[in-house]
Amino acid sequence: MSKMDQASKEAWQWVDSTEAQAITIDHMHTSYRLKVPKCKPGKCKKNCRVNPRCLAGLGEKAWLEELKVTDEEPEDPCDVVRTEGNFVGLTNLGATCYINSLLQLWFHNPIFRKAIYSWVPFFDPSEKGNRTLDLLEKGGFIPSSPVGKLQLLFALMQFSKRSCVNPTLLIASLGIDTTTQQDAQEFSKLFLNLLEEKLSLQTDPEVSTMVPNQFRGEYEYVTRCSKCQKESSSPSAFYELDLSLGSKSDVTLDECLAEFLHEEKLEGTDQYFCENCSSKQNATRSIRLRHLPAMLNIQLLRFVFDRKTGLKKKVSSTVHFPFSIDMSNYVKTQGVVQSNQNYELSAVLIHRGPSAYSGHYIAHIKDPISGTWYKFNDEVVQKIEGTNFKLGIEEDLEDSKKSRTGPKVGKGSHGSSNAYMLVYSRRDAAKPESHVASSNELSDPSAVLPPWVQTTLFNENENFEKWNRDKISRKDESLKKSREKHSKMKRQYGNLPCDSLDKGEFIPTQWLMSWLGNDEKLGPIDNSILLCEHGKLNPEKFREYKLVSSSVADELYKEYSGGKRLDETSLCWECVTTKCLTSQLRSQLDHESKLITNLMKNKIEPGQPSFWIGKESLRSWKKMVLDRRIISERESVKVRTVSEKATTTNQCENHCEAPSKSKYKFERKRSNGQCNGAGSLELEKYFDRQPDRSEWQAEFEKTLEWENRPSSSSSIGEIGFNEDLLCPHDKLTADEGPRRLIHAAVWEILHRHFPEAVEFSSSESPCEKCIRMVEQEGQTKESNKQLAMQQKAVLQDLFRCKNRPDPFAEGNSEIYVIAKEVIDKWRAFVRFPRDRLNI
């Protein structure tokens, strides 16, 4: 037995031994499960639905614990305040991570940054039509040139109060589609070319020559004749060294450089025409480095063309590269080895992902001032302790998801299968002055920024600080309200249990759960779901309400309103009394049903008193008795309600007579199978004479209507007990199908419940009129059969719908038109002449 069924049984177990007149308030409390003790604190893991006093597991846990104050993550990372001493990130606009990584790289080059800050708009052709140029000194200048946008972006990256800044203005000025990822190497080359072109127009030599001085190197293509050893060369400038990774899965940077500089033999059809020899000769061709820039950008060609697919693919070979490298062995000018070619690793740019057309770009950059490494992943900037940054096992993926380890590297070097760009800076004997200047720039924008940039920067930081102060104020106010509500809810829940019934009220469990669950859409307290038909607390709803203290209830109704309020006076005596009477009646009926079942097993002997009963009535008598009790109770409730509103004694008496006329109290009182009433006498006179065909047909249709009446168990209650064996003439039906004989003892039991029921003893004869009608019906069917056969023989064509007359043919001077419905009915009659429906 389930807990619900067990609780319901316990609530009403007293009804078997208590009369309705002896019900006390103690019985009422038992029925409403109010005598069940309160659950001990901490004992119930979930709410006991069968105990109105159990208030655990309703959602109170969050209020009993300490208020948890958590910092909500802002929707935009740029709304986070920058931690002092930290670098800022850049917002990813969709597919601009490759731009962000290169912007971070260039920003952390102090000479590059200083040159951008020194850019003057007057010398840039893009600013000639700029109307805000006149506001330059007042701080209202808005640059149009990409260099001006970069100048403002660098200023924000260095001095902004935000933890990350948005590069939209710069990227929009370049006309780049932010939803499509471009080739990072190609973007780097194009942007440096653009900067070199723009800055070359500046008057300051440090600005105009910054790009070539920092990034431009020189190598030459050298071809040497194998016969005369004469060399011819063709010099070329470069901004990046493009190194192939070859077909190996594991290579070193030295191997890549050697492959880049190796000699290629020109023989056979590829022979070189030597001007000195005036003929084609075998020769060698190679690249010779003549001059290296201050910032050596090495592009590892990870994205190559696949001839099989016609698309680019990514080469995932692991490349080992040192933290410092001596390039003097690779740089030669007229056969002389150059000195002071020591470089230190300053940045590693990686591409995460297996495809050449998608993935994510991240930059690892060393701060030139502190020497500390940082990882720049769009908006997120992380400091890397030492040089232990992971680059070989799909960077930034969780270690738990990757079982394989990174490549084994020697001391002083590192390896990566995703690095696509290595940046080395030349190690000078003395620290550059620009580095010293950069350390001062960190705290004083006016020392490096033009006035118009300072104004824009000041306004941006001022607005952000104001917004942040307002946000903190709103947060503090919200936290204050949360603490007040938390304290209030904790207090109210602590006072929620009711110690005494006279100081308690009933509230729906679901509403309490929504209240403790902090439902923002919580409405008024709706107690209508707990009410019975008498407008009081329904005892059958004990699973849906909780008993709470009146003091807390007062607070809840004051705050949320609602009603009607239910307390001890709302317990419904009518419902409990009805339940008691119904339960006792049901027990009595169960006992009598068993007795009837046993009596029905005994055979009725000839001459033994017995009675006819309708089979449907015999099957449904228990339900009819219970329904009668329920209807009687409902009628009495209506009478009491009306009587309370009545203003006179006569009105009250008139209403009180109403419940005595239930649908089970019939107007026709029968005894020994005799029918009373003028209608019955008229029928007797009618059947005393021989009816003509029209009168018989009308009587027959009446019989059909009676036989087609509903015969379900629900209709038994509508027509009355034992009336299912009556014929249309209110006598015992001649059809023995719907009736059977029962013992007199069985009829005595049933008659006690239905004293007004029609009674037919076993000696009662069936209705003579019905018997005569059956005989007449048989004779009619036989005559109809003969008639149908005759008509079919005579009217073969009409029956089979053949040889229909042509109204337009000669000789058919007279034809008749008959409705199709009439013909269809006639054909049905001919086919089935004995069918009642076709007569």
N, C-alpha and C positions, 0 to 999 in steps of 0.2 A: 504493500500500500504506500502510495506517495505521501510526502509530507503534507501536501495540500489536502488530500483526502483524509489523512489522519487528523489534521487540525479541524476540519469540518465535522468529523465524527465526534471529536472531543467537545466541540462547541454545542452540539445538540444531543448528547447522550442522555441528558436529564429528561428529555421529553417522554421517554418510555415509562417513566414512573411518576409523572407529574400531570395532574389535571390542569386544563386551561384556566380554571378559576383559581388555582393555587399558585400561579406564576408570581414570583417575587422579584425584587430588584437584583437579588443575587443570581437568579436565573438569567436575567437580562444581561448582567455583566459577563456571565459565562458564554452566552450566545455571541456577544461582541468581542470575545477573546480578551477581555479587559482584566481577567484574573490571572493571566499569564504573567509571570514575573519579568522584570526588566533584565535584559542580557547584561552580563558583567562586561565592563570596559576591556577591550582587547581580546575578548573571547571569540567574537564573530568576525570572520574574515570577509564575509559578505552579509548583506542585510537579510534578516529573517522575515520574509514576507508574511508569514502566518502569525507574527507577533506584532500587534500595533504599538507595543512599547519599545521595540527594538529600533534604535536610531543609529546603528552602526552601518557602515558601508553605503552611505547615501552620498558620498562625495566630500566628506568632511576632512579627509586626510590632508589636503593642501592647506587648510586653515589651521590645523593643529600643529603643523610643522612651522619652523621659522620661515619668515618671508625671504624668498630667494631673489636677490637683486642681481640681475645679469645685464651686461652691456649689450644692447642690441646692435647687431651689425648693420651699418647703413646700407641703403640700396646702392648708393654710388660710393665706391672706394675713395673718390676724390673728396668726399665729405669728412674723411678722417683727418684729425689734426696730426701734423708731422711731428715726429719725435725729434727733439733737438739732437743734431749731429748725424741724423740719418739722411740718406739720399732719397729722392722722390722717384716714384714709378710713373709710367705713362699709360694712359687708358688705351685699351685695345678697342678700336672702332669697328671691329668685325673680323677683318683678316689683315691687320696691320702690325702684327707682332714682328715681322721682319724689319719694318721701318723703325719700330721702337728700339730694337736691339742695336741698330746702327746709330740712331740718335744718341743713345746712352754712351756708345763707344766714342763718338765725336765730342760729346759734352765733357767727357772725362779726359780729354786732351787739353791741357791748360792753354797752350799756344793757339789751338783751334778756337777755343772758347773766347779768348781775349781778342782775336781778330774779328770774330762775329760781333762782339760788344763794341768794337771800334768802327763798325760800318756806319757810314754817313749817307743818309737818303738822298742828299743833293746830287751825288755822283752816280746814282743808279737810274738808268733810263726808264725803269718801270714806275718811278715815282714822279715823273714829269707832269702827268695829268692828275696827280693826287691833290684834291682840294683841301685836305687837312694838313698839307705841308706847311701852310702859313701858321698853323697852331703849334708848330714844333717846340717853340720856346715855352709855350703855356701848358704843354703836356697833353694837348688834345690830338696829337698826331696818330693816325691809324695807318700803318704801312700797307702797301700793296705788293711789294716785292717779296718773294719767298725768303730772301735773306733777312728782311725786316721781321717777317713772321718767325724765323728761326731765332733771331735776336731776342724777341719777346719770350719765346718758349724757353730758351736757355736761362733767361733771367728768372722765370718762374721755377724752373728746375733747381736753381741755386738758392733762391730766396723766398719761395712761396711758403705759406703756412700750412698748406695742404700736404697730405702724404703722397698724392700723385696728381699730375696735371693732365689736361686734355690737349692733344696735339691737333685738334680738328682744323684750326685756322691754317697751320702750315700745310697739312696734307691736302686740304681743299685748294690751296693756292697752287699746288703742283698738279692738280687735275687727276689725282689717283683714285681709282675705284676701290673703296674700302671693303667691298664685299668679295673681292677676288684677290687671292694671294699671288703676288708677282715673284719674279726671280730676284732673290736678295742680292746676288752678285751683280746683276745687271743694274739694279737700282743704285747700288753703291757707286758704280762707275759713272752713271748718268748724273747723279747728284753732285759728285765731286767735280765733274766737268762743268755743270751749271754754276757751282760756287766759284770755280776758277775764272769763268767768264765774267761773272758779276763783280767779283772782288778785284779783278784786274783793272777796273775803272776807278778804283779808289786811289786817293793821292798818298795815303800813308803806305810806305814801302812794306812795312810789316804786315799790313792787311792785304795789299795787292799781290804779294808773293807768298802768302801763307800756304796755299794749297800746293804749289810746286815744291816749296821748301820742305814741307812736311811729308808729302806723299809721292812726289815724282822722283823716280829713279831712271837709270838709263842702262840699256844693254845694246849689244850690236850682234847682228847676224854675220858670222865670219865664214867665208868660203876659202879654203886653201887648196891650191893645185898640188896634187901628189907628185908631179914631175918636177916643176920648178920651185915649188914651195912658196910661191907668191900668194899673198892673202889679199882678198878684197872684203871690205866690210860695209855694212849698212846700219848706221845707228838708229835706235828707236827708243822713245820714252815709254815708261810704264808707271802705272799707279798701283798695280797689284801683280804679284807673281802667280800665274795660274799653273799649279802643279797637278800632274796626273797621278792617280793612285795605282795605276797598272791593274794587273789581274790577280795579284797576291791578296790574301785575306789579312795579312799582317805586314805592314811596312813601317819604315822609319822616315822621319823628315829628311835625313841625310840621303836616303835612297831616292826619295822623290826629287830632291835638288840635283842629285847626280843624273837622274833620268832626264831632267829638264835641260841640263847643260851638256849632255853626252854628244859625242861626235857622230854624225850620220854620214855614211859612205855613199857617194854618188858614182855609180858604176853602170856599165852596160848602156841601156837606153836612157839612164838618168845622168849620163856624163855631163860634166860642166865645161862650158866653152871658156878656155883660158885665153885672155887677150895677149898675155905675154908669150904664150906658145902658139897663138893663132890657130888653135885647133881644140877639139873636144878632148878632155883628159879626165882620168879618174880624179876625184877630189873628195874632200871632207867638208861637212857643214855643221856648225854648232852655234850655240848662243853663248856670248861672253858678257858677264856682268861688268859694267864699267863704273857705275856709281849707284849707291843704295841711298834711299831717303831716310829721314830721321824716324819715320814711322813705316816699318816694313809690313805691308799687308800681304799675307800669303793665302791665296784662295785654293782650297783643296777641291778639286773637281769631282764632287760627289754626284752631281747630276749630269749624266752623259746620255747621248743618243743611242737608242737600241735599234739596230738595223732590222731585227726580226719583227718587232712590233711597230716600228715607225714612231715611237714615243720616247720621251725621256724616262730614265730609270735612275734610282738611287743606288750608289755603290756603298756598301756597308763595311768596307775594309777598315780594320783598326789601324790608326795612325799613331805612332809613338813620336812625341815631340819633346824637346828639352825645355827647361825653364829659362835657360840661357844658351846662347849659341854664338860662336865666333864665325863670322862670315868672311873673314879675310882670305880664307882658302878658296873662296868662290869668286872673289872680285879681283880682276886683273886689268891693268891699264898698260898697254904696250909691253906686256910680259912682266910687269912689275907687280908684285903682290902688295895690296893696300893694307895699311895698318889701321888700328882703332876702329875695327868693325865688330865690336862686341855688342850683342843685343840681348835684351831681357824680355821675357814673355809678359805682355801687359793686358792681353784680352784673348778669350776663346769664345767664338760664336758657334752655337750648335743648332742643328735641325733635328727635332724629335719627330719620328714617324717614318714608316717604310716607303711612302710614296714621294715622288718628285713634285707632285701637283698639290699636295696638302701636307699638313703637319704643323709644327709649332716651333718658333724660333726663340731661343733664350741666349742671353749674353752673360759671360763671366768676365768681369773687368776688375783690374787691380787699381786701387786708388793711388795716383802718383805721389800724393803727399804722405799718406800713412803707410802705404805698401800693403794695405789690407785688401783681400779679395772680396768681391760682392757678386751675388747672382741677381740679375735683373730679369724678372719674368713678368713683363707688362706692368700691372699695378703693384706687384709684390716685389719688394727688395729685401734680400736676406744677406746678412753678413756671414762669410765663410771663415771658419776658424782655421788658421794656418793655410796650408795648400792642399788640404785633403778634400777637394771637391770632386764629386763623382761625375764622370763624363762617359763611362764606358758601358753602362748597363741600362740603356734607355732612360736618360736623365729625367729626374723628377718623378719617375714611377715609384710606387711604394716597393720597398725591398721585399715585403712579404709576398708580392705578386711575381717576383723574379727570383728564380732559384739559382740562375747562373751568376757567376761573379764577373767582375771586370777584368780587362786584360792585365797580365803581369807586366810591370814596368820596372825599369831600374831606378836607382836613386837619382834624384834631380831631373826626372822626366815624367811624362804622363802619357796616357793612351786613351783614345776615344774612337768609337765607331760612328759618331754623329757630328764631330767637329767639322765645320765646313770653312771656317776662316780663322787663321791665327794671326795675331797682331803682335809684332815685336817692336820695342822702342830702343833706340841706340843709347848705350850707356856711355855718358860723357864723364870726363875726369872730374868735373865739378858739377854740382847740382844747378840746373838752369835757374836763371833769375825768375823766369816765369812761374816756377814752382813756388818760390818764396812769395811772389805776389799773390798766388792763388790762396795761400794760407791767410793772407790779410783780407782777401775778397769775401771770405765766408761770412764775416760779421759786418761788413760795411758795403752795402750796395752802391752808395754814392761814389765809392772809390773806383768803380769799374763801369757802372751803367750810365748811359746817356740820360739827360734829364727827362726826356719824354718816356723812356722806359721806366725810370724811377717813379714817375707819376702813375703810370698804369699799374705798376707793381704795388705801389702804396694803396691805391684804390681797391685793388683785388684783395689784398691782405686785410684791409680795413673792413670790407664787406663780409669777408669770410669770418673774421673774428666776431663781428656783430651777429652774424647768423649763428655762429657756434655758441655765443653767449645766450642768445634766445633759446637755442636748442637745449642747452644745459639748464636754463631756467624752467623750460617746459618739462624737462626730465625730472627736475627736483620737485616740481609741483605734482607731476604724475606719481612720483615715488611717495610723496607725502600723502596723497589720496589713497594710494595702494596700502600704505601702512595703517592709515585710519580704518579703511575697510577691512583689512586683515584682522586688526584688533577687535573691530566690531563683530565680525563674523565669528571669531573665536569665542568671544564673550557670549553671543547669542546661542551658539551651538552648545556651549557649556551649560547654559540655563534652559536648554530645550527639553530635557527629560521632565516628565510630570510626576511628582511624588504623590499627589492626591487627585482623585478623579474629579472632585468638585472644583479643582483649580486647573483643569485641563480642557483642551479643545482638540477637535479632529481636523486634520489638514491632509489633502491628497498626497500620497507618497511621491508621485511623479513630479508634483510641483516642488516639493522639498528637495528632490534630487536636482532639479533644474536650478533652484535657488543656490544650493551648495556647489553646483557645477559652474556657478558664475555665468549663467546664460544671459547674454546681453539683451535678448528679445523676451525676457521673462515678463509675462503679463499678470493681471490680477489673479487672486486666489479663486479658482472656480470649483466650488463644492457641489455643483449640480450633478456631477458624475457619481457622487456618493449618496444621492437621495433616492428614497424609495417612492412608491406611488402615493404615499401619504405625506410626502414633503419632509420626511425625517431621515435620519441616518439608516441606511440599508444594512442589516446585519450580515447579508451575504457578501458585502464588499469589504470584509475585514482584511483582505489582502491588499487593498488599495488605499488605506488611510493609516495615519500615524497619530498617536496621542501625544500632544506637546503641551507645554505649560502655557497658561493663559497670558502670562506676562510677555513671553516672546511672541505669542500670537497677536497681542495688542500692537507690538512694534511692527510686525509683518503686515497686518491689515492697514496700519497707518501709512506705511511706506508704499505698499503695492495695491491696497484696496481689495475689493472682492467680497464674496459672501455666497450664500447665507452662512453665518457663523454657526458652527455645530459644537455643542457641549453635552454635558450629561443629560440635560433636559431634552436633547434631540434623539435619544434612543426611542425606537419605534415599538410601542407595546403591541400595536395592531399586527405588525409583521411577525413578531415573536409568537404572539398568540395563534396566528394563522399557521405558522410553521409547526407549532406544537400540535394543533388539531389535525393538520394535513399529515404529519408524520404518524400520529396515532391512527388516523383513518387508513393510511397506507398499510400499516402493520395489520390492522383488522382485515383489510381487503386481501392481503397476502395470505392470511390464515383462512379466510373464506374461500379464496381461489383454490387452495390446496384441497379443502374439503369438497368443493364442487368437482374438482378433477377426480378425486377418489370415488365420489358418488356416480360420476358419469361412466366409470369403468364397469359398474354393475348393470346387468341386462334387465330391461323392463319386462316383467312377467305379464301375461295376459290378465286383464282385470285389475292390475295394479294401477293406482291413481298416477296420472302423468299429464304433462302439459306440453303444448306446442310453443316453441320459441324460435325466433329468427336467428339464423346462424351468425349473421353479422353482429346482432345484439349480444349473442353469447361470447363472441370474440372480443367485443369492445366494452363490456359492461364496467370493468375497472376504470378505464379511462373516462367513461361517462360520469361515473360517480365523483372522480377527482375534479373533472372539469366543472361539474355542478357546484362543488364546494368553492372552487376558485371564483366562479361567476357570482355566486351568492355573496362571497366576501367583497368582491369589487363593487357589486351593487350596493352593499351596505355602506362601503366607503363613500360612494357617491351620495347616498341618502344622508349620511352624517354631514357631509360637506354642505349639502343644500340646506339641511336643517339648521346649521350654524348661521347661515345667511338669512334664514326665514324670519319674517317679522311677526308672524301670527301663528297661533297653535294649529289652525286649520291647514295652513300651508305645510307645516311640518308633518301633520298626519297624512296629507295627500301624498307627500313624497315618501313617507315610510311604507306606504302600501306597494310601492313600485317593485321592491325586490322580491315580493312573493310571486310575481309573474315572471318566472324565468322561462327560457326556451325549452326547458324540460317539463314545464307544467302545462299540460295540453288542455285545450278547450273541450276536446271530445273525451268524455268519460265513458269507458266501456266496461261491461261486466258480463262474463260468460259469453263473450263473443257477440253480444247484441249491440247494434249501433243506434244511437239516439239522434234526433234532429229531423226537421221537416224535409231536408234534402234526401234523406234515406227513404222516407215514405213516398216521395215522388218517384224515386227509382223503382220502388216495389210496384207501384201502379203501372209504371212504364213497361216493366217486364211481365206483368200479368196478362197483357194482350200480345198477340202475335205482331211483331214489328214489321213494317214494310222495309224495302231495301234501303231507302234513304235513312231511316231511323237506325237500322242495323249498322249501316256504314258509319254513322256518327258515333255510335257506341263503340264500334271497332277502333276508330281513330283515337278515342279516349283511352282504350286499352293499350294501344301502341305507345301513346304518350306516357302512360304509367310504367310500362315495361322498359322504356328507354331512360327512365330516371337514373341519376347516379347511384351507384351501389358501393362506393368506397366507404371506409370506416368513418371518414369525416362526415359523410352525409347521414350516418346513423344518428349522430348528435343533433342534426338539423330536423330529422323527422320523428325523433323520439324513440325510446326504448321499446323494442318488440313490434314496432310499426313496420318493420321490413318484411313481415309475413302477411300484411294486409293486401287485399286486391283493390282494384279501383272502386269497389262498392263498399269498402271498409269492413269486409268480412275476410274469413280465412281463405287465403289464396289456394287455388286448386293445384298450383305447381308445387310439388314437394321438394324441389331443388333448394329453395332458400330457407327451409324450415326443418326442424327436427324435434323429436320427443325427448323430454327430460323428466327426471323423477320429481315427484311432488316436493321432496325435501329441497331439491335444487331451486325449484320455483319459489319456495317459501323464502329462501335466502335472498334471491333476487328481488322478490316482491317487497321485501322490507326496504330496499333502497329505491324501488320504483313503484310506489303504491298506486300511482295513476296509470300504470302501463296496461295496455289491452291484454286480456287474459283469454286463452283458448285451451279448454281441456282436450284430452285425447279423443273424447267422444264427439267433439264438435265437427260438424259436417262442413266441407268446403263450400264455397259460394256457388249456389245453383245457377245463377246467371252466368258466371264464368264458364261453368261446365257446358251450359247450352251454347254459349258463344263458341266454345272449342268445337262442339259438334257441328254448328252451323258453318264454322270456318272450314272444317274438313269438306263438308258438302260443297261449299263455294269453290274451294280449290279444285275439286274434281270437275265441277261444271266449267270452271275457267280453263281447265286443261283441254276439255273437249272443244270448247269454243275456240281456243287458240289453234288447235289442230285444224279445225274447219276453216278458219280465216287464213291460215298459212297455205292450205291447199288451194283456196280460191284466189288468193292474192300473192302468188309466187313471185311475180315480177316486182311488185311493190316491196315485198320482204327482202328480195335479193338486189333491189335497186337496178333492175334491168328493163330494157325496152321502154324507157321513159318516152312519153309522147312529145313530138316536136310541135310547138305551138304555131310554127310557120308553115308546116306541111299542109298540102291540100287534103281535104277530107276530114281534118280535125277541126270541126266547127265548134266543138264545145269541150273545154278542159277545166279542171278544178285545181285550185292552189291550196295546199295544206301547209301549215307551219311545220318546219323541220323538227321542232321540239316535240310536236305531237307524234310525228312519224317515229322518232327515236324512242319515245315511251311505248308506242304500239309494238315496235320490234322487240323491246325488252320484255313486254308482256308475252309475246308469242314464244320467245326463247325460254322464259322462266315463268310460266303461268301460275305456279304454286307459290311464288315469292310474294310475301305480303306487300313489299314496297311497290310491286308492279301491278297490284290489283286496282 
